């Protein structure tokens, strides 16, 4: 038990958890006020998409990674211009686009979204802005597959939830492998893990053309239409978007955009009633190929990697910010849970125990989905940043509670008895005697938990957060460089976590019994002199 002549009851010790909570509250209120002022000045047309989806939809410019380009970016800008509103892109993981629209994260979806009966039951669709078909791609030199009919007994990759997947699953004898993104499927095809890939023609075009080892085979399969997804209740916006698309079709602007990207098809001509000869060079497609196929020296690669640093650094800042705030909340809540579980009435102890087991027994990803997409159905809407912090904090608070419980229980009971004998209340004994000693014991596991939380923060990309891992994934998907960019991202994670490991070791040494004995001995020598 710490010694000293001063009576703890006569001192007012600071309450760090209260100060931290006030600071976080002020931060959130300031952010809300800023967004409220910004919203009062302009009403941007917010559209959701996934920049990781790859070319030519919306993707990072190979020459300027901080810039999002693509034919759908140009369509969104044109629609917003006709409606007299500035366009604002909102990044969201592709399979979360429809839930994000329903919870109000953005006004519409433009991300290669196929118009299907299942989706039409949930959201409304504009008139189609693009019509295409499915296309088979294989490795060059593979003469055994000349069409989709030859894929029986083969392993074929496709996009999850797409028309191509439904076509493949309707054919018996095909081993279907579904992917979340287009790039990984064509990478696996190049590496021999797949025999063929069936995806939308424009996806095949932009993934096969830059790869000399791939080719497209067979006739067009199926027909699919891309539409702009809008909430069913937003009938006014739906009418305005349809009007804007109609103007773009009649003026030829939409065809000009599609021709620039080299994706105009006969199906588009049939739907738009436009069979006139094309007069627009596919300059955007040619520029993309030039950027992908350009040979680079060692110094060119170094400069290119250097150009990725601002984008990766921005993601690293987001990762560090949400991880630090989440850990602070997790520690405060974990300590409260531990004390409640040890010293509260039976009902509260049972409730805390159930909470801890429930949180530890369910995946963090499910918890994030429930907080971000589930709570709005109960009238609770949280910003992506706040939802990410809350989700990580609630998850890790259960583990911190167990750390603190073990630390508190490791303190001899005689410490509490001695404190009570000195006239302290139980709360004062916990505050001044037990908890400070327990903190010293839980520093090592708490540090390990923070490093784990840093890595688990990569999961928040599912709720529209663009952190370090998402930034890496977006860059790698457009440059097909998972190794070099991955090493950069790994180095950033290491550099983020290293200072905290060092600080934890210093704190552990500072609070160690040997160091405290050294300090006490030094003070006694000074008093004797």
Secondary structure, 3 states (H helix, E strand, C coil): CCCCCCCHHHCCCCCHHHHHHHHHHHHHHHHHHHHHHHHHHCCCEEEEECHHHECCCEEEECCEEEEEECHHHHHHHHHHHHHCCCEEEEECCHHHHHHHHHCCCCCEECCCCECCHHHHCCCEECCCCEEEEEEEEEECCCCCCCCHHHHCCCEEEEECCCHHHHHHHCCCCCEEEEECCHHHHHHHHHCCCCCEEEEEHHHHHHHHCCCCCEEEEEEEEEEEEECCEECCCCHHHHHHHHHHHHHHHHHCHHHHHHHHCCCCCHHHHHHHCCCCCCCCCCHHHHHHHHHHHCCCCHHHHHHHHHHHHHHHHHHHHHHHHHHHHHHHHHHHHHHHHHHHHHHCCHHHHHHHHHHHHHHHCCCHHHHHHHHHHHHHHHCCCCCHHHHHHHHHHHHHHHHHHHHHHHHHHCCCHHHHHHHHHCCCCHHHHHHHHHHHHHHHHHHHHHHHHHHHHHHHHHHHHHHCCCCHHHHHHHHHHHHCCHHHHHHHHHHHHHHHHHHHHHHHHHHHHHCCHHHHHHHHHHHHHHHHC
